[in-house]
Amino acid sequence: MKQAMMRLALVAALAAAAPALRAGEAVEEALTVEQMQASGALVVDIRTPEEWAETGVIDGAKLVTFTDADSFLAAIGPEIADGRDLVLVCRSGRRSGIAAEALAGVIPNRVISQQGGMAGLVAGGYSPVPPG
């Protein structure tokens, strides 16, 4: 019950902070790291710690493994309460697309799944940094 109340409070705070946006907006885009960073979006790498260690991460990205919408929002909710976009990155774009759809129904922010994921960014010339 307490977790449900916290989730409702978080969703209400997000909705109040971004009244012009509507829940349910999930998009797939192929952004460069520079575009992500310049946009002011919160960039979250949703892969596992083993994947972060194996390939590196986007400099400045928040590292939160996506397992479900509730725990994910508990970890990042305050950082997107201002209504900014949320960019999700996984290995190939498949998991971030699934996560974007799950989140778009419960938060007012635009949720962007990085097309091609980290593999696409690296193939495009981006050099990841070590996690941590």
TORKE-92968 format. One record per residue (C-alpha): residue in one letter; x, y, z. Coordinates in pm, whole numbers, m for minus. Layout:
BEGIN
+------+--------+--------+--------+
| code |     c1 |     c2 |     c3 |
+------+--------+--------+--------+
|    a |      X |      Y |      Z |
...
+------+--------+--------+--------+
# end
This chain:
BEGIN
+------+--------+--------+--------+
| code |     c1 |     c2 |     c3 |
+------+--------+--------+--------+
|    m |      0 |      0 |      0 |
|    k |    279 |    241 |     92 |
|    q |    457 |    174 |   m240 |
|    a |    133 |    236 |   m432 |
|    m |     82 |    568 |   m250 |
|    m |    440 |    672 |   m326 |
|    r |    390 |    587 |   m693 |
|    l |     67 |    790 |   m708 |
|    a |    241 |   1085 |   m546 |
|    l |    530 |   1062 |   m792 |
|    v |    298 |   1043 |  m1094 |
|    a |     98 |   1340 |   m962 |
|    a |    416 |   1543 |   m912 |
|    l |    536 |   1459 |  m1263 |
|    a |    200 |   1551 |  m1414 |
|    a |    190 |   1883 |  m1227 |
|    a |    543 |   1971 |  m1338 |
|    a |    471 |   1916 |  m1706 |
|    p |    106 |   1997 |  m1776 |
|    a |    161 |   2049 |  m2150 |
|    l |    277 |   1691 |  m2197 |
|    r |     56 |   1386 |  m2198 |
|    a |    121 |   1035 |  m2079 |
|    g |    175 |    775 |  m2346 |
|    e |    434 |    947 |  m2563 |
|    a |    709 |    697 |  m2641 |
|    v |    926 |    748 |  m2947 |
|    e |   1225 |    581 |  m3104 |
|    e |   1498 |    813 |  m3227 |
|    a |   1857 |    780 |  m3343 |
|    l |   2029 |   1056 |  m3146 |
|    t |   2397 |   1127 |  m3116 |
|    v |   2538 |   1153 |  m2765 |
|    e |   2592 |   1523 |  m2830 |
|    q |   2221 |   1566 |  m2913 |
|    m |   2120 |   1377 |  m2600 |
|    q |   2341 |   1592 |  m2380 |
|    a |   2248 |   1922 |  m2546 |
|    s |   1875 |   1852 |  m2515 |
|    g |   1880 |   1855 |  m2136 |
|    a |   1715 |   1513 |  m2128 |
|    l |   1791 |   1264 |  m1856 |
|    v |   1991 |    988 |  m2027 |
|    v |   1958 |    651 |  m1855 |
|    d |   2149 |    337 |  m1950 |
|    i |   1906 |     57 |  m1860 |
|    r |   2146 |   m233 |  m1920 |
|    t |   2293 |   m454 |  m1649 |
|    p |   2611 |   m375 |  m1453 |
|    e |   2786 |   m657 |  m1642 |
|    e |   2699 |   m490 |  m1973 |
|    w |   2817 |   m151 |  m1848 |
|    a |   3152 |   m303 |  m1751 |
|    e |   3185 |   m491 |  m2079 |
|    t |   3124 |   m202 |  m2321 |
|    g |   3142 |    116 |  m2118 |
|    v |   2870 |    379 |  m2084 |
|    i |   2770 |    721 |  m2212 |
|    d |   2956 |    992 |  m2023 |
|    g |   2714 |   1146 |  m1773 |
|    a |   2439 |    886 |  m1816 |
|    k |   2254 |    760 |  m1512 |
|    l |   2297 |    384 |  m1473 |
|    v |   1974 |    214 |  m1365 |
|    t |   1887 |   m138 |  m1481 |
|    f |   1524 |   m150 |  m1594 |
|    t |   1336 |   m440 |  m1440 |
|    d |    992 |   m281 |  m1397 |
|    a |    833 |     64 |  m1417 |
|    d |    776 |    105 |  m1042 |
|    s |   1132 |     42 |   m927 |
|    f |   1272 |    239 |  m1220 |
|    l |   1055 |    543 |  m1140 |
|    a |   1151 |    517 |   m774 |
|    a |   1515 |    552 |   m883 |
|    i |   1479 |    834 |  m1137 |
|    g |   1146 |   1006 |  m1066 |
|    p |   1280 |   1315 |   m891 |
|    e |   1521 |   1379 |  m1178 |
|    i |   1243 |   1398 |  m1438 |
|    a |    988 |   1579 |  m1222 |
|    d |   1072 |   1898 |  m1412 |
|    g |    913 |   1749 |  m1726 |
|    r |   1228 |   1698 |  m1926 |
|    d |   1262 |   1420 |  m2180 |
|    l |   1388 |   1079 |  m2076 |
|    v |   1629 |    899 |  m2310 |
|    l |   1668 |    524 |  m2256 |
|    v |   1967 |    331 |  m2387 |
|    c |   2020 |    m46 |  m2391 |
|    r |   2246 |   m269 |  m2602 |
|    s |   2045 |   m276 |  m2926 |
|    g |   1732 |    m67 |  m2869 |
|    r |   1494 |   m357 |  m2807 |
|    r |   1482 |   m335 |  m2424 |
|    s |   1474 |     44 |  m2428 |
|    g |   1174 |     31 |  m2663 |
|    i |    988 |   m204 |  m2429 |
|    a |   1080 |     12 |  m2129 |
|    a |    974 |    332 |  m2309 |
|    e |    631 |    187 |  m2382 |
|    a |    592 |     75 |  m2020 |
|    l |    688 |    417 |  m1885 |
|    a |    500 |    633 |  m2134 |
|    g |    169 |    517 |  m1996 |
|    v |    245 |    638 |  m1645 |
|    i |    452 |    956 |  m1676 |
|    p |    385 |   1277 |  m1871 |
|    n |    741 |   1306 |  m2002 |
|    r |    838 |   1217 |  m2357 |
|    v |   1026 |    887 |  m2338 |
|    i |   1283 |    829 |  m2612 |
|    s |   1421 |    486 |  m2693 |
|    q |   1765 |    519 |  m2850 |
|    q |   1742 |    347 |  m3187 |
|    g |   2026 |     96 |  m3224 |
|    g |   2119 |    129 |  m2856 |
|    m |   2478 |    142 |  m2738 |
|    a |   2586 |    m83 |  m3026 |
|    g |   2463 |    178 |  m3273 |
|    l |   2634 |    463 |  m3091 |
|    v |   2967 |    276 |  m3083 |
|    a |   2928 |    180 |  m3452 |
|    g |   2873 |    550 |  m3522 |
|    g |   3205 |    641 |  m3360 |
|    y |   3117 |    710 |  m2998 |
|    s |   3380 |    604 |  m2745 |
|    p |   3213 |    496 |  m2420 |
|    v |   3368 |    569 |  m2081 |
|    p |   3412 |    321 |  m1795 |
|    p |   3113 |    303 |  m1559 |
|    g |   3133 |    459 |  m1219 |
+------+--------+--------+--------+
# end
